[in-house]
Amino acid sequence: MRKDITIYDIANQLQLSTATVSRALAADPVVKKKTRQLVLETANKMGYRSNYHARSLRKSRTNSIGFMVHELQSTFINSVLAGVEKITTDAGYDLIIAHSLESYEAEVANARNLFHKRIDGLITSLSCETKNLDHFQPYKDKGVPVIFFDRVDTALDSTAVIIDNYKAAYEATTHLIDQGCSRIVHLTANLTRNVYSERLRGYRDALHNNGIPLDEGLVIINSLTEEAAVASAKRILCMNPLPDGAFITNDFVAAVCMRTFKEYKLRIPRDIAIVGFNNDAISTVTEPALTTINYPGEEIGMTAARRLISHLEGAGSIHQIQTIVLNSRLIVRGSSQKKAPNA
């Protein structure tokens, strides 16, 4: 293998000092524009690669940010990632992505790995199985900022970017009630995570405030896989009497339930009206289209990245802990409209 080209090789080629070459490669205006251009052209021809690792050691920074999530096969998570990338790319930071597939042990290992890669900061959403937050303590001890989004935990003081899940769930359930539903099933996931516990609370309060008794048998807690969704749908189909409405905490799970219901000849929304959550792409291609809560993933990603970079660039203190609540909204489509729009 050919040895790496260094600034000394470029300096010898051009009969310039290594200091001049170094400044030219860094686009230092002290070096004349013509010289900077000559150095860059020569560096490209010779196959020079900047040694970011050595530069990071000198600056005690890596210009890299960790993005650690519970899954990547999610429209919502991918939209958050797109928002993060918009901001970090413009600011000159690289992203290192890790995912746990909902495993607490994998999340712990990923957090440790990213920490030892000396990332400058971390943006993360917790897995359903996360038991405690000890794996984030080294970040706090070293002053490495951590921004949580979506699935957060208040046990570790850190900035969080979320929506009002309680309000969104209350609105979704109230919409079903307004459509004439009185026996509404709620399909949700692990209640240790704030997003699902808050949605359950919103569902319960909407029922209570509309004079509908809570039936705990209508609350189904399951994972968000396709297999679990089919099992949950079949459990609903066995209920007697059958629910006339369903508030489902995830659009993918809602779409799988709709498919299963239709296989058993249920008419949507006539027999059972359905509301999902997230406004994933799948919500517009189901038949009928899925009523859902718009979860502004890209805005969440951009907000989290901006806040993290402001910490890193000295515009904000790591000790300025804040919960940032972004707006969500109900998008009404055919899956829930038992009544005519203006009825």
N, C-alpha and C positions, 0 to 999 in steps of 0.2 A: 504493500500500500504506500502511496505517496505521502510524504510528511505534510502536515498542515502548513499552509502559508501564513507567515506572521507579518506584523507591521515592520519588522526588521528587514524582511525580504523585499517588501514594497519600498522601504526607504533606500535600500541598496540599489534597486532597479532605477529609482528616480533621482538618486543622489540628493535626497532630502534628509532632514533629521527625523528621528522616530517621533519626536514631539510634534513636529509639523504634520506627519502622517496621521498620528493619533487624533489630533485636533480636526484634521480634514475629514476623517471618517466619522467624527462626532458632529460634523456640520457646524463647527465653531466659526463664527463670523470673523474671528481674528485672522483666519487664513483667507487669502484672496480667493474669490470665486473661481478664477481660472485654475488655480492650484488645487482647490477642492475637487473640481471636476476631473482634473488629470489623475488625482489620487484614486477617486472612485472608479474611473474607467480602468486604471491599471489593476486595482484590487479585483475587479470583476474578471478581467482577462486572466489573472493569475490564479483565480479560484479561491480568493481569501474568504474565510468565514469568521464573523465576529465571535469571540469567546464570551458568550453571555454568562457562563458559569464563573469565570474569573472576575468579570465585571460585577456580578452579584456579590461575590465575596468582598470586593473592595467597598461596595456601597452598603453592605449588610441588608440588601433587598434583592428579591428575585423578579420583581415585576410580574408575579404570577398570583392568580386568585383561584382558590378551590371552589368548585360547585359540586356539592355532595347531596344527592337526593335518593329517594326510596325506589324510584323506577325511572326508566327513560322511555318506555313504551306508553306514553301518555301525552295526549295533545296539550293538556294544560302545562305539564312540566316542560315540554318542548317550547311552548310559547313563552314561558318564564325564561328559559335558556336563551331564546332569541332576543329578549329584552336585555338580559345581562350582557350578551355579546355586543349588542349595539353600543353600550356605554363603555365596556372594558376595552374594546378594540380601539375606539376613538381616543381613549385615555392612555393607550400603549401598554395594556396589560394582557398577558396570556392567561387562558383558562385551562385548568386541570380538572377534568370531570370524573366523578366517581359515583357509583350507585350501589345500593345495598340489596335490591330485590326484596325489600321489606324485612330484612334480617338484622336483628340487633347486633349480632356478632360481626357481621360484615360491615355494619356502620362503624362499630368501634375500630375495626381494622383499617377502614378507609380513613377515619379521622386521624389515626396514628400515622398512617402512611403520608397523608397530606401534610401533617405537622412536620414530619422529618424531611419532607421536600422543601421546607422553609417557605411555604406560601406566605404572602403578605397579609392575606385575609381570607375569610371563608363565608360563602353564602350557602345555606343549607335548609332542608326540610326533613323532619324526622320520619323514621320508619314507624309502622304500626307497632312493631315489637319492641321499640326502644324502652328499656326498663329504668334507666337513670341517665344522668348527663355527665357522669364522671369523665368521659372521654373528651369533653370540651374544656375541662379544667386546665390542661397545659396551655391552651390558647389564652385563657384568661391570665394565667400566671406570667406568660411571656408578653402580654399586651398585644396579642394578635386579634384584631377585631373579627367578631362573628356576627353575621346578620341572618336571622331566621326568617323564613316565609312560610305561609300556608299552615303547615303543621308545626306549631311552636309550643314552648313550655316556659312558663314564667319562673320556674325554679332557678334558672340561671339568668342573671341579669344581663340582657342583651337586647339590642334593637330588633324589632320584629315588624314585618310587613304582612298585613292580613286584610281580609274583608270582614264585615260583620256577619258571621255565619248564623247567628241567632236571628237577626233581622231577616236575612235571606230565606231561612227556613220558615219563619213565621209567615212571610209573604207568599211563599210557595204553597203552604198548607191552607192559608186563607183563600187563595185562588181556587183551590180544589173545593173548598166549602162553598164558595160563591157559585161554583158550577153545579151545586146540588149534591155534592158528595157528603156523606155522613159516616161512612165506615171506611176510614182511610188507613191503609197500611204504610208503615215507614220502614224502608229497607236501608240499613246503615252498616257501618264498619266499626272497628275497634274503638270503644268509647274512651280509652285512655288518651286518645288524641283530641285536641281541642276542637278541630273542625267537625268531628262527628258528634261529640258530646254537646256542642253548642247548637248543631242542627236538630238534634233530638229535643233539646230544651225549647227551641223555637216551635217545633212541631207540637209538643205537649201544650205550650201556652196558647197557641192558636186554637187548638181544640177546646181547651178550657174556656177561653174568652168568647167562644161561639156556642157555649152550652153543650158541647159534645163530650161525654164521659171518655176518659182514657181507658183503652183496652190494651193491657200490656201484651196480650197475645198477638196484637197487630204490629208489634215492634220486632223486627228480625235483624239480628246482628250477625254478619257473615263477612267473609273476605270479599275482595273485589275482583276475583278471577272469573273467567267465563264459566267454569264448572260450578263454582259457588253460586253464581247468578242463576244458572239453570235450576239448581237445587232449591234456591229461594223462591223462584217463580213457581215451581211445582208445589212447594209448601203453601204458597198463596192459593193456588188452584184447589187445594184440598180444604180450604177454609169454608165453613158453613155457618152463616151465609157468606157468600163471596164479597170481598171488599169492592166498593164502587170507585175507589180512588187509591192512588199509590204515589207517595213522595219518595223518590229513590235518590240516594246521596251521590250518585255518579252516573254520567251519561252513558258510558259503555255498559254498565250493569243494567241501566234502564232499557237500552236497546236490546240486550240479550233477553230480558224479561218480556219485552214486547214481542219479540220473535217467538218465544215459547208460548205466550198467551195465544198468539194467532194460530199456532200449530194445534191448539186445543179449541179453536173456533171462537175465541173471545173477540168481541168487536171493540176496537179502541177508537174513540173514547166512550162509546155508548155503554158498554158493559163495565169497563174500568178506565177511568181517566188517569193519565200518567204525567208526572213532572219529574224531570231529572235535575242534574246539577253540573255546571262547568261550562256549558255551551261549547262542547267539543264539536269537531267537524261532523262526527257521526250523527249529531242531533238534527242536521238538516237533510240527511239522506234516509232516515227511517221513514216508514209509511204507516201512519201519518207522521209528519215532522214533529219532533219532540219539543214540548214546552220545557224550558230549562232556566236556570240562573246563570247569567253571564258572569264569569269569573275572569277579570282582566289580567290574564297571565303575563302578557308582554309588559303591561304597565307595572305589575308587581316586580318583574325582573329588572326593569329600568330603575325603578325607585330603590330597590335593594342595592343595585350596583352603584348608583349615584351616592347613596349614603355611605357605603363602604369606602369608595374612593375619596370622599370628602374627609373621612377619618385618616386615610393613608396620606393624603396630600396636605394634611394639617389644617383643613378648613373647619373641621369639627372634632371634638374630643371623643375618644373612645368611651369616656365615662358619661356622655350625654345619651342615656338610655331612653328610647322612645318607641311606643307602639304606633305604627302608622297604619291607619285604617282607610282602605280605598273603597270606592263605591262599587256596588254590584247592582244588577237589576234583573227583574223577571222578564223573560222573553216568551210571550204566549204564542203557541203554535197549535196545530191540529190535535195533538195527542191528549189534550186536556179539555178541549172545548165541547162540553156537553150541550151548552146553550149557545144560541147565536150571539155574535160579538156584542151586540147592543141590547140583548134581551134582558 
